[in-house]
Amino acid sequence: MGAALELTGGRLDGMTTSALARIPASLLVAVGLAAGFGIAQSTGIRALGGAVFAVCGVGAGWIAARRRGPAVTAGLAALYVGAFVLAHVLALGAGFPAWFAVSLVTVAAAGTTYGVVDRQRTEVSAR
């Protein structure tokens, strides 16, 4: 049988939790939206695409919470779910091609996440 996933001493299956935190949240947002759609469409199993969407969303949320706190995380979670809904509205309601709709919302959500969570902050002195 498979080994249980264990978190001890700041390590998760041979990877430190700080190494996990270095993954860009925006990458997980992009993978969750684009790959989630692609997997659901190519396999015909919507739940499988939804699982990818959910796992990536939880991962991005965990990273955002560690870097920016719960208020920013809640806003980005709303953006992520809103992008998912908007892709459906654009494709089904407005008649956009499905991949085009997913691409638009993915760029917007991942770009916003990058700007809010992943971008390095620099201190600017006020004069």
C-alpha positions as CSV (number, residue, x, y, z in Angstrom):
1,M,0.0,0.0,0.0
2,G,1.1,3.6,-0.5
3,A,2.8,5.5,2.2
4,A,0.8,8.1,4.1
5,L,1.5,11.8,3.4
6,E,3.3,13.1,6.4
7,L,4.3,16.6,7.5
8,T,7.1,16.5,10.0
9,G,9.8,18.9,10.8
10,G,8.8,21.3,8.0
11,R,9.2,18.7,5.3
12,L,6.5,17.3,3.1
13,D,7.5,14.1,1.3
14,G,11.1,15.2,0.8
15,M,10.2,18.8,0.0
16,T,10.4,21.6,2.5
17,T,7.3,23.6,3.0
18,S,9.4,26.7,2.1
19,A,10.2,25.1,-1.2
20,L,6.5,24.6,-1.8
21,A,5.9,28.3,-1.0
22,R,8.4,29.4,-3.7
23,I,6.0,28.1,-6.4
24,P,4.3,31.1,-8.0
25,A,0.6,31.2,-7.1
26,S,-0.1,32.7,-10.5
27,L,1.3,29.5,-12.1
28,L,-1.2,27.4,-10.1
29,V,-4.0,29.7,-11.1
30,A,-3.1,29.4,-14.8
31,V,-2.7,25.6,-14.6
32,G,-6.0,25.3,-12.7
33,L,-8.0,27.2,-15.2
34,A,-6.4,26.1,-18.5
35,A,-5.4,22.5,-17.7
36,G,-8.6,22.0,-15.7
37,F,-10.6,22.9,-18.8
38,G,-8.3,21.0,-21.2
39,I,-8.5,17.8,-19.1
40,A,-12.3,18.1,-18.8
41,Q,-12.7,18.7,-22.5
42,S,-10.3,16.0,-23.7
43,T,-11.4,13.2,-21.3
44,G,-15.1,14.1,-21.3
45,I,-14.9,13.8,-17.5
46,R,-15.9,17.2,-16.1
47,A,-15.2,16.1,-12.5
48,L,-11.6,15.4,-13.4
49,G,-11.1,18.9,-14.8
50,G,-12.9,20.2,-11.7
51,A,-10.5,18.3,-9.5
52,V,-7.5,19.9,-11.2
53,F,-9.2,23.3,-10.8
54,A,-9.9,22.7,-7.1
55,V,-6.4,21.3,-6.2
56,C,-4.7,24.2,-8.0
57,G,-7.0,26.7,-6.4
58,V,-6.3,25.4,-2.9
59,G,-2.6,25.4,-3.6
60,A,-2.7,29.0,-4.9
61,G,-4.8,30.0,-1.9
62,W,-2.3,28.4,0.5
63,I,0.5,30.3,-1.1
64,A,-1.4,33.6,-1.1
65,A,-2.4,33.2,2.5
66,R,1.2,32.7,3.5
67,R,2.4,35.7,1.5
68,R,-0.4,38.2,1.8
69,G,-2.9,37.1,4.4
70,P,-6.5,36.0,4.6
71,A,-8.2,39.2,3.1
72,V,-6.1,39.1,-0.1
73,T,-6.6,35.3,-0.3
74,A,-10.3,35.7,-0.1
75,G,-10.3,38.3,-2.9
76,L,-8.1,36.1,-5.1
77,A,-10.4,33.1,-4.4
78,A,-13.3,35.2,-5.6
79,L,-11.4,36.2,-8.7
80,Y,-10.4,32.6,-9.4
81,V,-14.0,31.3,-9.1
82,G,-15.3,34.3,-11.0
83,A,-12.9,33.7,-13.8
84,F,-14.2,30.1,-14.0
85,V,-17.8,31.4,-14.2
86,L,-16.9,34.1,-16.7
87,A,-15.3,31.6,-19.0
88,H,-18.6,29.7,-19.1
89,V,-20.6,32.9,-19.7
90,L,-18.3,34.0,-22.5
91,A,-18.4,30.6,-24.2
92,L,-22.0,29.6,-23.7
93,G,-23.7,33.0,-23.4
94,A,-21.7,35.3,-25.7
95,G,-20.6,32.6,-28.2
96,F,-16.9,32.9,-27.9
97,P,-14.9,29.8,-28.8
98,A,-14.3,27.9,-25.6
99,W,-10.5,27.9,-25.7
100,F,-10.5,31.7,-26.4
101,A,-12.8,32.3,-23.4
102,V,-10.6,30.2,-21.1
103,S,-7.5,31.9,-22.4
104,L,-8.9,35.4,-21.7
105,V,-9.9,34.7,-18.1
106,T,-6.7,32.7,-17.5
107,V,-4.5,35.6,-18.5
108,A,-6.6,38.0,-16.4
109,A,-6.7,35.9,-13.3
110,A,-3.0,34.7,-13.4
111,G,-1.8,38.3,-14.2
112,T,-3.7,39.7,-11.3
113,T,-2.5,37.0,-9.0
114,Y,1.1,37.6,-10.1
115,G,0.8,41.3,-9.4
116,V,-0.8,40.9,-6.0
117,V,1.0,37.8,-4.7
118,D,4.1,36.8,-6.7
119,R,5.7,40.1,-7.8
120,Q,8.7,41.2,-5.7
121,R,8.0,44.3,-3.7
122,T,10.5,47.1,-3.6
123,E,10.6,49.8,-1.1
124,V,10.2,53.3,-2.4
125,S,11.1,56.2,-0.2
126,A,8.5,59.0,0.2
127,R,10.0,62.5,-0.3
